[in-house]
């Protein structure tokens, strides 16, 4: 049975999973993200290969702009200091003797949802991951839309929603992720003078009008983001994942109401099937799909 290693690199933790060809997770573990990142990553990948010598190849999903052909990090924000410019594929293939493929983490999550999860069977899919930032992945006629000359294709979090708005980590103002993400929610709550965490906000919105107003502002902006993406891609379905989606049952009705006047055509919206596992499954698919 073919086995591959899927690695999901985030700003605070790295998840690793040994994955079978049918998507079964045979073993998984998590370690904190440590800087400098590359030698630390190599150390843990080699440890996993010692644990399971039958691993044939390695897929890596990572925060940042990625050149998937070269397997190189084009740009990563200060979330991962020193990661920009790292030739991950080249170095890790030399160190392990295995084939290595590298992709943006949100793109990897989109692959997992399209192959095994909530978007299975659909040809055109947009996945939005609402976590610390806003990640995006696009499946176009069954293929991942990624790469570009600067590794920036499908960076949906960095489309501008509000010109001259809140400054983003990318240096520009008004990006989607400054209004539609976990970080954006915390800022909105603070600006409203409310004492809630994001999960508490959605629960309190049932009875607290000030909390409800914050939620409505968030879902209104998310609706505009989805509407703009529909105008560009006319997708079959939108999958919403990331930490904010864990409370989707409390805000989905508000989003659907906000979508009605702005959508060009009816559109199916679903919550991601894989939460924690999307990253490692998608990373594994980078090498499983190409075998």
MARLUMFI-732831 format. One record per residue (C-alpha): residue in one letter; x, y, z. Coordinates in Angstrom, 2 decimals. Example, Ala and Ser with C-alpha at 12.3 -4.5 7.8 and 13.67 -1.06 7.14 Angstrom:
! MARLUMFI-732831
+------+---------+---------+---------+
| type |       u |       v |       w |
+------+---------+---------+---------+
|    A |   12.30 |   -4.50 |    7.80 |
|    S |   13.67 |   -1.06 |    7.14 |
+------+---------+---------+---------+
! end
This chain:
! MARLUMFI-732831
+------+---------+---------+---------+
| type |       u |       v |       w |
+------+---------+---------+---------+
|    X |    0.00 |    0.00 |    0.00 |
|    X |    1.41 |    3.36 |   -1.06 |
|    X |    2.11 |    5.76 |    1.79 |
|    X |    3.02 |    9.44 |    1.60 |
|    X |    3.82 |   12.10 |    4.17 |
|    X |    1.59 |   15.18 |    4.30 |
|    X |    2.98 |   18.20 |    6.15 |
|    X |    0.94 |   21.30 |    7.01 |
|    X |    3.07 |   24.29 |    8.10 |
|    X |    1.34 |   27.08 |    9.98 |
|    X |    2.51 |   30.06 |   11.98 |
|    X |    2.20 |   28.30 |   15.34 |
|    X |    2.22 |   24.56 |   14.59 |
|    X |    3.30 |   21.96 |   12.05 |
|    X |    1.06 |   18.92 |   11.53 |
|    X |    2.38 |   15.78 |    9.88 |
|    X |    0.43 |   12.77 |    8.73 |
|    X |    1.24 |    9.46 |    7.08 |
|    X |   -1.50 |    9.06 |    4.48 |
|    X |   -2.63 |    6.09 |    2.38 |
|    X |   -3.65 |    6.49 |   -1.28 |
|    X |   -7.35 |    6.37 |   -0.37 |
|    X |   -6.97 |    9.31 |    2.03 |
|    X |   -6.85 |    7.25 |    5.22 |
|    X |   -4.72 |    8.92 |    7.88 |
|    X |   -2.54 |    6.13 |    9.25 |
|    X |   -0.61 |    8.25 |   11.75 |
|    X |   -0.50 |   11.94 |   12.63 |
|    X |    1.30 |   14.20 |   15.03 |
|    X |    1.86 |   17.87 |   15.73 |
|    X |    4.88 |   19.92 |   16.77 |
|    X |    5.18 |   23.66 |   17.47 |
|    X |    6.57 |   25.85 |   14.68 |
|    X |   10.17 |   26.77 |   15.49 |
|    X |   12.33 |   29.41 |   13.76 |
|    X |   14.65 |   29.00 |   11.86 |
|    X |   12.12 |   26.79 |   10.13 |
|    X |   13.90 |   24.81 |    7.42 |
|    X |   16.42 |   22.80 |    9.53 |
|    X |   13.68 |   22.11 |   12.07 |
|    X |   11.32 |   20.91 |    9.31 |
|    X |   14.00 |   18.67 |    7.81 |
|    X |   14.74 |   17.16 |   11.22 |
|    X |   11.10 |   16.19 |   11.79 |
|    X |   10.55 |   14.91 |    8.24 |
|    X |   13.59 |   12.63 |    8.57 |
|    X |   12.29 |   11.46 |   11.95 |
|    X |    8.99 |   10.49 |   10.29 |
|    X |   10.85 |    8.64 |    7.51 |
|    X |   12.78 |    6.66 |   10.10 |
|    X |    9.47 |    5.85 |   11.81 |
|    X |    7.92 |    4.75 |    8.48 |
|    X |   10.54 |    3.90 |    5.79 |
|    X |    7.78 |    2.95 |    3.30 |
|    X |    6.87 |    6.64 |    2.78 |
|    X |    7.35 |    7.13 |   -0.96 |
|    X |    7.05 |   10.91 |   -1.27 |
|    X |    6.37 |   14.09 |    0.69 |
|    X |    3.78 |   16.82 |    0.16 |
|    X |    4.04 |   20.15 |    1.98 |
|    X |    1.37 |   22.81 |    2.39 |
|    X |    2.69 |   26.06 |    3.82 |
|    X |    1.69 |   29.59 |    4.66 |
|    X |    2.89 |   32.08 |    2.04 |
|    X |    3.22 |   32.60 |   -1.72 |
|    X |    4.66 |   29.46 |   -3.30 |
|    X |    6.14 |   28.62 |   -6.70 |
|    X |    4.78 |   25.06 |   -6.96 |
|    X |    6.97 |   24.14 |   -9.95 |
|    X |   10.19 |   25.02 |   -8.16 |
|    X |    8.85 |   24.18 |   -4.71 |
|    X |   10.19 |   27.47 |   -3.44 |
|    X |    8.73 |   30.04 |   -1.03 |
|    X |    8.32 |   33.29 |   -2.99 |
|    X |    7.07 |   35.31 |   -0.03 |
|    X |    6.04 |   34.63 |    3.55 |
|    X |    5.02 |   37.35 |    5.98 |
|    X |    6.67 |   37.78 |    9.38 |
|    X |    4.47 |   34.93 |   10.59 |
|    X |    7.38 |   32.75 |    9.40 |
|    X |   10.56 |   34.88 |    9.61 |
|    X |   13.27 |   33.82 |    7.17 |
|    X |   11.00 |   31.48 |    5.20 |
|    X |   10.88 |   33.77 |    2.12 |
|    X |   13.17 |   32.45 |   -0.61 |
|    X |   13.63 |   28.96 |    0.88 |
|    X |   14.00 |   26.29 |   -1.87 |
|    X |   12.09 |   23.69 |    0.16 |
|    X |   11.68 |   21.11 |   -2.61 |
|    X |   15.36 |   21.17 |   -3.65 |
|    X |   16.76 |   20.96 |   -0.13 |
|    X |   14.31 |   18.37 |    1.17 |
|    X |   14.70 |   16.10 |   -1.86 |
|    X |   18.47 |   16.18 |   -1.34 |
|    X |   18.07 |   15.43 |    2.36 |
|    X |   15.53 |   12.60 |    2.02 |
|    X |   15.96 |   11.05 |   -1.43 |
|    X |   12.17 |   11.29 |   -1.86 |
|    X |   10.07 |   13.31 |   -4.27 |
|    X |    8.81 |   16.50 |   -2.61 |
|    X |    6.01 |   18.86 |   -3.76 |
|    X |    5.22 |   22.19 |   -2.11 |
|    X |    2.05 |   24.30 |   -2.31 |
|    X |    0.24 |   27.07 |   -0.45 |
|    X |   -1.67 |   25.69 |    2.55 |
|    X |   -5.10 |   27.01 |    1.51 |
|    X |   -4.62 |   25.48 |   -1.95 |
|    X |   -3.80 |   22.17 |   -0.28 |
|    X |   -6.97 |   22.41 |    1.84 |
|    X |   -8.99 |   23.03 |   -1.34 |
|    X |   -7.58 |   19.85 |   -2.86 |
|    X |   -8.64 |   17.85 |    0.19 |
|    X |  -12.20 |   19.18 |    0.13 |
|    X |  -12.52 |   18.59 |   -3.63 |
|    X |  -11.14 |   15.06 |   -3.56 |
|    X |  -12.50 |   13.65 |   -0.32 |
|    X |  -14.68 |   16.28 |    1.38 |
|    X |  -17.58 |   18.70 |    1.05 |
|    X |  -16.83 |   19.57 |   -2.60 |
|    X |  -16.42 |   15.99 |   -3.84 |
|    X |  -17.94 |   15.62 |   -7.30 |
|    X |  -17.90 |   19.34 |   -8.18 |
|    X |  -15.73 |   20.70 |  -11.00 |
|    X |  -15.45 |   24.36 |  -10.00 |
|    X |  -14.90 |   25.03 |   -6.35 |
|    X |  -13.81 |   28.02 |   -4.25 |
|    X |  -12.55 |   27.24 |   -0.75 |
|    X |  -12.25 |   30.07 |    1.78 |
|    X |  -10.34 |   29.35 |    4.99 |
|    X |  -11.27 |   31.85 |    7.69 |
|    X |   -8.48 |   31.51 |   10.25 |
|    X |   -5.91 |   34.00 |   11.48 |
|    X |   -6.05 |   35.39 |    7.93 |
|    X |   -8.21 |   34.57 |    4.92 |
|    X |   -6.84 |   31.79 |    2.76 |
|    X |   -8.25 |   30.76 |   -0.58 |
|    X |   -8.08 |   27.85 |   -2.96 |
|    X |   -9.69 |   27.40 |   -6.37 |
|    X |  -10.39 |   24.13 |   -8.15 |
|    X |  -11.04 |   24.77 |  -11.86 |
|    X |  -12.50 |   21.83 |  -13.79 |
|    X |  -10.98 |   19.50 |  -11.25 |
|    X |   -7.50 |   21.07 |  -11.28 |
|    X |   -5.90 |   23.32 |   -8.69 |
|    X |   -5.44 |   26.91 |   -9.87 |
|    X |   -2.12 |   27.97 |   -8.40 |
|    X |    1.36 |   29.34 |   -9.06 |
|    X |    1.72 |   32.37 |  -11.29 |
|    X |    4.96 |   34.32 |  -11.89 |
|    X |    5.02 |   35.46 |   -8.26 |
|    X |    3.32 |   32.45 |   -6.66 |
|    X |    0.29 |   34.63 |   -5.94 |
|    X |   -2.55 |   32.92 |   -7.83 |
|    X |   -5.69 |   32.43 |   -5.70 |
|    X |   -4.47 |   34.73 |   -2.91 |
|    X |   -8.10 |   35.59 |   -2.26 |
|    X |   -7.34 |   37.17 |    1.10 |
|    X |   -5.40 |   39.92 |   -0.65 |
|    X |   -8.08 |   41.12 |   -3.03 |
|    X |   -9.05 |   44.63 |   -1.90 |
|    X |  -12.50 |   44.88 |   -0.35 |
|    X |  -12.40 |   48.39 |    1.13 |
|    X |  -10.02 |   50.80 |   -0.66 |
|    X |   -7.99 |   52.88 |    1.82 |
|    X |   -9.22 |   50.62 |    4.61 |
|    X |   -7.39 |   48.84 |    7.41 |
|    X |   -3.70 |   48.20 |    6.70 |
|    X |   -2.88 |   44.58 |    5.96 |
|    X |    0.31 |   42.67 |    6.81 |
|    X |    1.07 |   42.74 |    3.07 |
|    X |    1.49 |   46.55 |    3.37 |
|    X |   -1.60 |   47.53 |    1.40 |
|    X |   -4.92 |   48.78 |    2.77 |
|    X |   -8.36 |   47.19 |    2.77 |
|    X |   -7.58 |   43.56 |    1.87 |
|    X |  -10.33 |   40.95 |    2.28 |
|    X |   -8.57 |   39.30 |    5.21 |
|    X |   -8.63 |   42.51 |    7.22 |
|    X |  -12.44 |   42.23 |    7.30 |
|    X |  -13.16 |   38.52 |    6.89 |
|    X |  -10.96 |   36.42 |    9.22 |
|    X |  -10.50 |   35.56 |   12.88 |
|    X |   -8.10 |   38.50 |   13.28 |
|    X |  -10.64 |   40.81 |   11.62 |
|    X |  -13.36 |   39.61 |   13.98 |
|    X |  -11.21 |   40.37 |   17.02 |
|    X |  -10.57 |   43.87 |   15.70 |
|    X |  -14.28 |   44.43 |   15.00 |
|    X |  -15.16 |   43.27 |   18.52 |
|    X |  -12.56 |   45.57 |   20.07 |
|    X |  -13.74 |   48.55 |   18.00 |
|    X |  -17.30 |   47.87 |   19.17 |
|    X |  -16.10 |   47.91 |   22.79 |
|    X |  -17.40 |   44.40 |   23.47 |
|    X |  -15.80 |   41.99 |   25.99 |
|    X |  -16.24 |   38.84 |   23.86 |
|    X |  -13.98 |   36.39 |   22.07 |
|    X |  -15.05 |   35.53 |   18.47 |
|    X |  -16.80 |   32.28 |   19.52 |
|    X |  -18.62 |   34.13 |   22.32 |
|    X |  -19.62 |   36.90 |   19.90 |
|    X |  -21.69 |   34.57 |   17.72 |
|    X |  -23.47 |   33.10 |   20.73 |
|    X |  -24.12 |   36.53 |   22.31 |
|    X |  -25.50 |   37.85 |   19.00 |
|    X |  -28.70 |   35.91 |   19.74 |
|    X |  -29.57 |   38.36 |   22.54 |
|    X |  -27.08 |   41.28 |   22.38 |
|    X |  -27.86 |   43.83 |   19.65 |
|    X |  -24.31 |   45.24 |   19.64 |
|    X |  -22.87 |   41.75 |   19.11 |
|    X |  -25.45 |   41.10 |   16.38 |
|    X |  -24.39 |   44.28 |   14.61 |
|    X |  -20.75 |   43.11 |   14.54 |
|    X |  -21.80 |   39.72 |   13.16 |
|    X |  -23.94 |   41.39 |   10.49 |
|    X |  -21.01 |   43.57 |    9.43 |
|    X |  -18.80 |   40.50 |    9.16 |
|    X |  -21.31 |   38.47 |    7.13 |
|    X |  -22.08 |   41.46 |    4.87 |
|    X |  -18.40 |   41.74 |    3.96 |
|    X |  -18.11 |   37.97 |    3.48 |
|    X |  -21.12 |   38.09 |    1.16 |
|    X |  -19.45 |   40.76 |   -1.00 |
|    X |  -16.24 |   38.68 |   -1.15 |
|    X |  -18.22 |   35.64 |   -2.30 |
|    X |  -20.22 |   37.69 |   -4.81 |
|    X |  -17.05 |   39.11 |   -6.38 |
|    X |  -15.54 |   35.64 |   -6.64 |
|    X |  -18.70 |   34.35 |   -8.28 |
|    X |  -18.45 |   37.09 |  -10.91 |
|    X |  -14.91 |   35.93 |  -11.68 |
|    X |  -15.26 |   32.15 |  -11.45 |
|    X |  -18.97 |   31.20 |  -11.59 |
|    X |  -18.16 |   28.29 |   -9.26 |
|    X |  -20.49 |   25.41 |   -8.44 |
|    X |  -19.93 |   25.67 |   -4.71 |
|    X |  -18.14 |   27.65 |   -1.99 |
|    X |  -16.60 |   25.75 |    0.91 |
|    X |  -15.91 |   27.72 |    4.09 |
|    X |  -13.30 |   26.34 |    6.47 |
|    X |  -10.87 |   27.59 |    9.09 |
|    X |  -11.46 |   28.29 |   12.76 |
|    X |  -14.28 |   30.81 |   12.20 |
|    X |  -16.30 |   28.14 |   10.37 |
|    X |  -16.56 |   26.12 |   13.58 |
|    X |  -19.35 |   28.51 |   14.65 |
|    X |  -20.95 |   28.61 |   11.18 |
|    X |  -24.25 |   27.26 |   12.48 |
|    X |  -24.56 |   30.55 |   14.41 |
|    X |  -23.81 |   32.91 |   11.48 |
|    X |  -24.71 |   31.00 |    8.30 |
|    X |  -28.32 |   32.26 |    8.25 |
|    X |  -27.03 |   35.83 |    8.43 |
|    X |  -24.62 |   35.15 |    5.55 |
|    X |  -27.33 |   33.59 |    3.39 |
|    X |  -29.55 |   36.62 |    3.99 |
|    X |  -26.71 |   39.00 |    3.06 |
|    X |  -25.94 |   36.96 |   -0.08 |
|    X |  -29.44 |   37.20 |   -1.56 |
|    X |  -29.17 |   40.75 |   -2.95 |
|    X |  -25.54 |   40.47 |   -4.16 |
|    X |  -25.27 |   37.08 |   -5.91 |
|    X |  -25.57 |   36.94 |   -9.69 |
|    X |  -26.91 |   33.39 |   -9.57 |
|    X |  -27.90 |   30.91 |   -6.85 |
|    X |  -24.84 |   29.40 |   -5.17 |
|    X |  -24.33 |   26.51 |   -2.81 |
|    X |  -22.41 |   27.33 |    0.39 |
|    X |  -21.12 |   24.51 |    2.59 |
|    X |  -18.89 |   24.24 |    5.65 |
|    X |  -15.63 |   22.35 |    5.12 |
|    X |  -15.77 |   18.68 |    6.02 |
|    X |  -12.13 |   18.53 |    7.09 |
|    X |  -11.01 |   21.02 |    9.70 |
|    X |   -7.72 |   20.04 |   11.29 |
|    X |   -7.06 |   17.30 |    8.73 |
|    X |   -7.54 |   19.36 |    5.53 |
|    X |   -3.94 |   20.60 |    5.49 |
|    X |   -2.21 |   17.23 |    5.79 |
|    X |   -4.67 |   15.49 |    3.44 |
|    X |   -4.27 |   18.20 |    0.81 |
|    X |   -0.49 |   18.15 |    1.17 |
|    X |   -0.55 |   14.38 |    0.67 |
|    X |   -2.65 |   14.83 |   -2.47 |
|    X |    0.10 |   16.98 |   -4.00 |
|    X |    2.12 |   13.78 |   -4.39 |
|    X |   -0.66 |   11.20 |   -4.57 |
|    X |   -2.32 |   12.96 |   -7.51 |
|    X |    0.89 |   13.23 |   -9.46 |
|    X |    2.07 |    9.62 |   -9.13 |
+------+---------+---------+---------+
! end
